[in-house]
Amino acid sequence: MKMYDNRKKLIKIVIIVFLTIFIDQFTKFLIIKNFHLYQSIKIIKNLLYLTYIENRGFLMGFGGQLNDGTIFNGVVIITIIAIAILIGFFIYIYKRNLLNNYLLINFSFLIGGAFGNFIDRLFRKKVIDFIEIKLPTFKFKGFYYSSLPIFNFADLFVTVGIIMLIIYFIFLEHKYEVKGLENDVKSIEEPNVEKIKNENSEYKNKILNEKISGLNSNKDSIDIENLDNNNIGRN
């Protein structure tokens, strides 16, 4: 039963990961086809805009100097290492049977988002960003800002995944661990109905076979006695 549940969880993760990658890549495709570089359109005045930019590094362009345009540049290699660590952590949780529905969605967002931007870095040599959230102009460390860094759906999924992971380890981990232990105890204590049915059926078949064997033995002994009596009568 537990193996079946784990298989169902893996199927759910694969579906959610592919959905996140599809949403990310499809929206980037629409932006590339319908916008020119640095074009911006208003969705909600003074709040939400679609602004097409290209990012050769990480958040806010950091690490862009590592991207020399080759397939396996520094940015791509760092991304591969990050994805490998993420998947390794997921396998660790899965092997220890700690994968609950919360972590299932959590890791699906993280893995799907990471692969969304990885596809960009591997094939486009740059990440397509287009979601811009405007803010009231403010000053931070000598610089003026009027919006959050422009991002995409892959960034959004990764950010949500990181926030979910922080919330889990601070507030929810103990709760889910206790719940998991209770389920394990319950599964041990509860009788396996199918197993009992099979055992009863096997027991009934055994008793029936013994009775049939007994009847056959009695029949054989009666036939022998009759045969002996017939022989004595003839003599």
Stockholm file with secondary structure:
# STOCKHOLM 1.0

chainA/1-235         MKMYDNRKKLIKIVIIVFLTIFIDQFTKFLIIKNFHLYQSIKIIKNLLYLTYIENRGFLMGFGGQLNDGTIFNGVVIITIIAIAILIGFFIYIYKRNLLNNYLLINFSFLIGGAFGNFIDRLFRKKVIDFIEIKLPTFKFKGFYYSSLPIFNFADLFVTVGIIMLIIYFIFLEHKYEVKGLENDVKSIEEPNVEKIKNENSEYKNKILNEKISGLNSNKDSIDIENLDNNNIGRN
#=GR chainA/1-235 SS CHHHHHHHHHHHHHHHHHHHHHHHHHHHHHHHHHCCTTCEEEEETTTEEEEEEEESSSGGGTTGGGCCSSTTCHHHHHHHHHHHHHHHHHHHHHHTTCCCHHHHHHHHHHHHHHHHHHHIIIIISSEEEEEEEEEEEEEETTEEEEECCCBCHHHHHHHHHHHHHHHIIIIIHHHHHHHHHHHHHHHHHSCCHHHHHHHHHHHHHHHHHHHHHHHHHHHHHHHHHHHHHHHHHHC
#=GC SS_cons         CHHHHHHHHHHHHHHHHHHHHHHHHHHHHHHHHHCCTTCEEEEETTTEEEEEEEESSSGGGTTGGGCCSSTTCHHHHHHHHHHHHHHHHHHHHHHTTCCCHHHHHHHHHHHHHHHHHHHIIIIISSEEEEEEEEEEEEEETTEEEEECCCBCHHHHHHHHHHHHHHHIIIIIHHHHHHHHHHHHHHHHHSCCHHHHHHHHHHHHHHHHHHHHHHHHHHHHHHHHHHHHHHHHHHC
//
